[in-house]
Amino acid sequence: MNFDINNDGDSLEKIINQLFSLHRFGIEPGLERIEFLLNHTGNPENSFKSIHVAGTNGKGSVSSVIASILTEAGYKTGLYTSPHLVKFSERIRIDGKPINDYELAELAIKYMKIGEENNATFFEITTAIAFDYFASNKVDFAVIETGMGGRYDATNVITPVVSAVTQIDLDHQDYLGNSLEIIAYEKAGIIKKERPVIILEQRPELKKIFGDYADSLNSAVVFIDDNYKCNILSRNADLSSNLSVVTPDFHFENLKLTLPGDHQTGNLLTALTCIASLRKSSHISDEHLIAGIENVISNTKITGRIQKISVDPLIVLDTAHNPSGIEALVRTLDQHSIKDFTFIFAAMKDKNVLSMIDTIISSNQCKELIFSTPEIERAANEDFFIDFIEKNKNLSNTELKYIPKIKDAFTYASTQNRPIIIAGSFYLAGEFLSYFNQFYQD
């Protein structure tokens, strides 16, 4: 198909809007629809080596570190993540460069047409687009981050050379279940027969689930345990850290990690252990590892991981969207002595919103908490936040305020002469970045 955005009646924006309209089909567990899409196009997912990463928190960071190291090693590397923050094309990258508009338009039309036959969902079609794009561009490796799940996630049609599962937390309970054990079992579904898997999760009862699942498939399982040590030597003003790392395969001193937070040490160990597995059949030197870790942000364009996006005023943006993510953010702010801040918060109403708010207030460093609402139906709205403010306005030293529009919340926060923290939702981060990049960047 020769689709020219400039000459065709349909603009890329219209095509992407059509793609997003497929959200009306919701989230439907099962692999039948994605298999239907890919079978119709020659199964492009079989054309490249893949690394599959699941988990509740950290899977985007793990995926990005792996992809960055592979890029530094000279391999043409695809990276598929979700959701995006500003542009849809952020989801699908090769060596850090997003899919171009023309190929995106062609592939979206192609797979939406096929998907009409079986009501394929938004994420299923998006996943098919990514696999096709990676195959047609002949990537050596593709690092594939799951959506919300594992066993019935649309990405789970691949047979990876290695899989990884990060930390498990309660999230997406409507689809994955209401206990950590059930969620762990769902995430374990990415483990493939006789293919190695790396597990970051530390809790014994969850480790047993992963171990039993791997054993049933004769898959070698590696747990990140006491044999894997990552010590922080220094925390730097730019929020980066210098580390010493010791694993059964590596020993590094003064390794620079530009992704902030102690929680990233476990993600780093997980990524390095995946690389150790890949090294058995690929040339990846220690120099590639060091450069890939230090250059992960520039190599992959990963955004919003406790990211300092402005110094004056100090603005920190994070995509944390569940209680454990917010806890990691608050802990990192404290470790870097970022105090007395204004916090702009928004969240999806199907998340544990109250727990996240409690963590922010309990930090005792949030002087003003501004609630806002992104332009998406799922978002916690004015009624929710106004009710919360009325019930809690005298219960802490944190001033509570509701400002509906994110740009107005930021404009107000900028007048308060405090550090500004923005977190609670990918949608909040995306709307803020769109506004900030347009009006505050050179």
C-alpha positions in Angstrom: 0.0 0.0 0.0 1.4 3.4 -1.0 -0.1 5.7 1.5 0.9 9.4 1.3 -0.3 11.4 4.2 0.0 14.6 2.3 -2.1 13.5 -0.7 -4.6 11.1 0.8 -7.8 12.4 2.3 -7.1 10.8 5.6 -4.5 12.6 7.8 -2.3 10.7 10.2 -4.2 12.3 13.1 -7.5 11.0 11.7 -6.0 7.5 11.3 -4.7 7.5 14.9 -8.1 8.7 16.1 -9.7 5.8 14.3 -7.2 3.5 16.0 -7.9 5.0 19.5 -11.7 4.5 18.8 -11.0 0.8 19.1 -10.9 1.3 22.8 -14.7 0.8 22.6 -14.0 -2.9 22.4 -12.3 -2.7 25.8 -9.8 -5.2 27.0 -10.6 -8.8 26.0 -8.4 -11.5 27.4 -7.2 -14.1 24.9 -4.7 -14.5 22.1 -7.1 -15.5 19.3 -7.5 -12.0 17.8 -3.8 -11.1 17.8 -3.0 -14.5 16.3 -5.6 -13.8 13.6 -4.0 -10.5 12.7 -0.5 -11.9 12.5 -1.5 -15.1 10.7 -2.9 -12.9 7.9 0.4 -11.1 7.5 3.0 -13.9 7.6 3.6 -13.9 11.3 6.1 -11.1 11.4 6.8 -11.8 15.1 8.9 -14.8 14.1 11.3 -12.6 12.1 13.4 -11.3 15.0 14.9 -12.4 18.3 12.8 -11.0 21.1 13.1 -10.3 24.9 9.8 -10.2 26.8 9.4 -8.2 30.0 6.4 -8.3 32.3 5.7 -7.0 35.8 3.7 -4.3 37.6 6.4 -1.7 38.1 9.8 -1.4 36.4 9.2 -3.2 33.2 9.6 -0.1 31.1 12.9 0.7 32.8 14.2 -2.9 32.4 13.1 -3.0 28.7 14.9 0.4 28.1 18.1 -0.6 29.7 18.2 -3.9 27.7 17.5 -2.1 24.5 20.1 0.6 25.2 22.8 -2.0 25.8 21.9 -3.9 22.6 22.0 -0.6 20.6 25.5 0.2 22.1 26.6 -3.3 21.0 25.7 -2.5 17.4 22.5 -4.5 17.1 19.5 -3.0 15.4 17.1 -3.0 18.3 13.3 -2.5 18.4 11.6 -1.4 21.6 7.9 -1.7 22.1 6.4 0.0 25.3 3.2 1.5 26.4 1.5 3.8 27.0 2.9 6.8 25.2 3.1 10.2 26.8 2.8 12.7 24.0 2.8 10.9 20.6 1.6 7.5 19.7 4.8 6.8 17.8 6.8 6.8 21.1 5.5 3.2 21.6 7.4 1.8 18.7 11.1 2.6 18.3 14.2 1.3 16.6 17.5 2.4 18.2 15.6 5.2 20.0 14.0 6.6 16.8 10.1 6.4 16.8 8.2 4.8 13.9 7.8 7.4 11.1 4.4 8.8 10.2 4.1 7.2 6.8 4.8 3.6 8.0 2.6 4.1 11.0 -0.3 5.3 8.8 0.1 2.4 6.4 0.4 -0.2 9.1 -2.5 1.2 11.1 -4.8 1.1 8.0 -3.6 -2.4 7.2 -4.3 -3.9 10.6 -7.5 -2.0 11.3 -8.9 -3.4 8.0 -7.9 -7.0 9.1 -9.2 -6.4 12.6 -12.6 -5.5 11.4 -13.2 -9.2 10.8 -12.8 -10.1 14.5 -13.2 -6.9 16.5 -9.5 -6.7 17.3 -8.8 -4.3 20.2 -6.6 -1.2 20.2 -3.7 -2.9 22.0 -3.9 -5.9 19.7 -3.7 -3.8 16.6 -0.9 -1.7 18.1 1.1 -4.8 18.9 0.6 -6.2 15.4 1.8 -2.8 14.0 5.0 -3.0 16.1 5.8 -6.6 15.2 5.3 -5.8 11.5 7.4 -2.7 11.7 10.3 -4.5 13.4 10.1 -7.3 10.9 10.1 -5.1 7.8 13.0 -3.1 9.2 14.9 -6.2 9.9 15.8 -5.6 13.5 18.2 -8.0 15.2 16.4 -7.9 18.5 13.1 -6.5 19.8 12.5 -5.8 23.4 8.8 -6.2 24.1 7.1 -4.9 27.2 3.8 -6.4 28.0 0.7 -4.3 28.4 -1.1 -4.9 31.7 -0.9 -8.7 31.8 1.1 -11.7 30.8 -0.6 -14.9 30.0 -3.4 -13.4 27.8 -1.5 -10.2 26.9 -1.4 -9.5 23.2 2.4 -9.5 23.2 2.4 -13.1 24.4 2.4 -14.6 20.9 6.2 -14.3 20.8 8.7 -16.9 21.7 11.5 -14.9 23.3 15.1 -15.8 23.8 14.7 -14.7 27.4 11.9 -13.4 29.5 11.9 -11.2 32.7 9.4 -10.4 35.4 9.9 -7.4 37.6 8.2 -6.5 40.9 4.5 -7.5 41.4 1.9 -5.2 43.0 -1.8 -4.8 43.0 -2.8 -3.1 39.8 -5.4 -3.7 37.1 -7.3 -5.9 39.5 -10.4 -5.9 37.4 -8.6 -7.9 34.8 -5.8 -9.6 36.6 -7.3 -10.5 40.0 -7.5 -9.2 43.5 -4.5 -11.0 45.1 -0.8 -10.8 44.5 -0.7 -14.6 44.0 -3.3 -14.5 41.1 -1.5 -11.5 39.5 1.9 -13.3 39.8 0.4 -16.3 38.0 -0.9 -14.1 35.2 2.5 -12.4 34.8 4.2 -15.9 34.9 2.3 -16.7 31.7 5.0 -15.1 29.6 7.4 -17.9 30.5 8.0 -20.2 27.5 9.0 -23.8 27.3 12.7 -24.3 27.7 13.4 -20.6 27.5 15.2 -18.9 30.4 13.3 -16.4 32.7 14.7 -13.8 35.1 12.6 -13.0 38.2 13.1 -9.8 40.3 10.2 -10.4 42.7 11.5 -11.2 46.2 8.5 -12.5 48.2 8.8 -16.2 48.8 5.2 -17.0 48.1 5.3 -15.3 44.8 8.8 -16.7 43.9 7.3 -20.2 44.4 4.6 -19.4 41.8 7.2 -18.4 39.2 9.5 -21.3 40.1 6.7 -23.9 39.8 5.5 -22.3 36.5 9.0 -22.4 35.0 9.6 -25.9 36.2 6.5 -27.1 34.5 7.9 -25.8 31.2 11.5 -27.0 31.8 12.5 -23.4 31.7 15.7 -22.3 33.6 14.7 -19.6 36.1 17.1 -17.1 37.7 16.0 -15.2 40.8 17.6 -11.9 41.6 18.7 -12.8 45.2 21.5 -12.3 47.7 24.0 -13.2 45.0 23.1 -10.0 43.1 24.3 -6.9 44.9 24.0 -3.3 43.7 25.2 -0.7 46.2 24.7 3.1 45.7 28.0 4.9 46.1 26.7 8.4 45.5 23.5 10.2 44.6 24.1 13.1 42.3 22.5 16.5 41.8 21.0 15.5 38.4 19.3 12.5 40.3 21.6 10.0 38.7 23.5 7.5 40.9 26.9 5.9 40.9 26.9 2.2 41.8 28.9 -0.9 42.5 27.4 -4.0 40.9 28.3 -7.6 41.7 26.4 -10.5 40.1 27.5 -14.1 39.2 28.3 -12.7 35.7 29.5 -9.1 36.3 31.5 -6.9 38.6 31.4 -3.2 38.0 32.6 -0.3 40.2 31.4 3.3 39.8 28.8 2.5 37.2 26.6 5.5 36.4 22.8 4.9 36.3 20.8 7.9 35.0 17.5 6.5 36.0 16.9 7.8 39.5 15.8 5.9 42.6 16.9 3.0 44.7 14.2 0.9 43.2 16.1 1.1 39.9 18.9 -1.0 41.3 16.7 -4.1 41.1 15.6 -3.2 37.6 19.2 -2.8 36.6 20.2 -6.2 38.0 17.2 -7.8 36.1 18.3 -6.1 32.8 22.0 -7.2 33.3 21.0 -10.8 34.0 18.9 -10.8 30.8 22.0 -9.5 29.0 24.1 -12.2 30.6 21.8 -14.8 29.0 22.0 -13.0 25.6 25.8 -12.9 25.8 26.0 -16.6 25.3 25.2 -16.2 21.6 25.8 -12.5 21.0 28.8 -10.1 21.3 28.1 -7.7 24.1 31.2 -6.3 25.8 31.5 -4.8 29.2 32.1 -1.5 27.4 28.7 -1.9 25.7 27.1 -2.5 29.1 28.6 0.5 30.7 27.7 2.8 27.8 24.2 1.4 27.5 23.4 1.9 31.1 24.7 5.5 31.2 23.1 6.4 27.9 19.8 4.7 28.5 17.8 7.9 28.3 19.4 9.3 25.2 19.4 5.8 23.5 15.8 5.0 24.1 14.1 8.3 25.0 12.6 6.8 28.1 10.7 9.7 29.8 9.2 10.4 33.2 11.1 8.1 35.5 11.6 10.6 38.4 13.0 12.9 35.7 14.3 16.3 36.5 13.0 18.3 33.5 13.8 21.8 34.9 16.2 23.2 37.4 14.8 26.7 37.9 12.1 26.1 39.0 12.9 22.5 40.0 10.4 20.3 38.3 10.4 16.5 38.7 8.1 14.4 36.5 7.2 10.8 37.2 4.9 8.3 35.7 4.2 6.5 39.0 0.6 5.4 38.9 0.1 3.0 41.8 1.0 3.0 45.5 4.4 1.3 45.3 5.4 3.7 42.5 4.4 6.7 44.5 6.3 5.3 47.5 9.4 4.9 45.4 9.0 8.5 44.2 8.6 10.0 47.7 11.5 8.0 49.0 13.8 9.2 46.1 12.8 12.8 46.7 13.8 12.5 50.3 17.1 10.8 49.5 18.0 13.7 47.2 16.8 16.3 49.8 14.0 17.6 47.6 11.7 19.0 50.3 8.8 21.5 50.8 7.4 20.8 47.4 4.1 21.5 45.6 2.7 18.2 44.2 0.4 18.1 41.1 -1.5 14.8 41.2 -4.0 13.1 39.0 -5.0 9.4 38.7 -7.3 7.1 37.0 -10.3 6.3 39.1 -9.8 2.5 38.9 -6.4 2.9 40.7 -5.9 2.9 44.5 -6.1 6.7 44.5 -6.5 7.2 48.3 -3.4 5.1 49.1 -1.3 7.2 46.7 -2.6 10.4 48.2 -1.9 9.1 51.7 1.7 8.4 50.8 2.2 11.9 49.4 0.8 13.6 52.5 2.6 11.2 54.9 5.9 12.3 53.4 5.5 15.4 55.5 7.3 17.3 52.8 4.3 18.1 50.5 3.3 21.7 51.4 0.5 21.9 48.8 -1.2 19.1 47.0 -3.0 20.1 43.8 -5.5 17.7 42.3 -6.2 17.8 38.6 -8.0 15.8 36.0 -6.6 14.7 32.6 -8.9 14.8 29.6 -9.8 11.1 29.7 -13.1 9.5 31.0 -11.2 7.1 33.3 -9.7 9.9 35.3 -10.7 10.6 38.9 -12.8 13.8 38.6 -13.8 16.9 40.4 -16.5 15.3 42.5 -14.0 12.8 43.9 -11.3 15.3 44.8 -13.6 18.0 46.1 -15.2 15.4 48.4 -11.7 14.3 49.6 -10.7 17.9 50.2 -13.8 18.6 52.3 -13.3 15.5 54.4 -9.5 15.9 54.9 -8.7 19.7 54.7 -8.0 19.9 58.5 -6.3 16.6 59.0 -2.7 17.5 57.9 -0.4 20.4 57.3 -0.6 19.9 53.5 -2.8 22.4 51.8 -5.3 20.7 49.4 -6.5 22.4 46.2 -8.4 21.3 43.1 -7.5 22.9 39.7 -9.3 21.1 36.9 -6.9 21.7 34.0 -3.4 20.5 34.2 -1.9 23.6 32.5 -3.7 25.8 35.0 -2.5 23.7 37.9 1.1 24.0 36.6 0.7 27.8 36.0 -0.5 28.2 39.6 2.2 25.9 41.0 4.9 28.0 39.2 4.0 31.0 41.3 4.6 29.3 44.7 8.4 29.4 44.7 8.7 25.7 45.6 9.9 22.5 43.8 7.1 21.1 41.7 6.5 17.3 41.6 4.1 15.9 39.0 3.0 12.3 39.2 0.0 9.9 39.5 -0.7 8.9 35.9 0.8 8.5 32.5 -2.0 10.6 31.2 -1.1 13.4 33.6 2.5 13.2 32.5 1.6 13.3 28.9 -0.7 16.3 29.1 1.8 18.2 31.2 4.7 17.4 28.7 2.6 18.5 25.7 1.9 21.8 27.4 5.4 22.3 28.9 7.3 21.4 25.7 5.1 23.8 23.7 5.4 26.9 25.9 8.4 26.5 28.1 11.1 24.9 25.9 13.5 26.7 23.5 
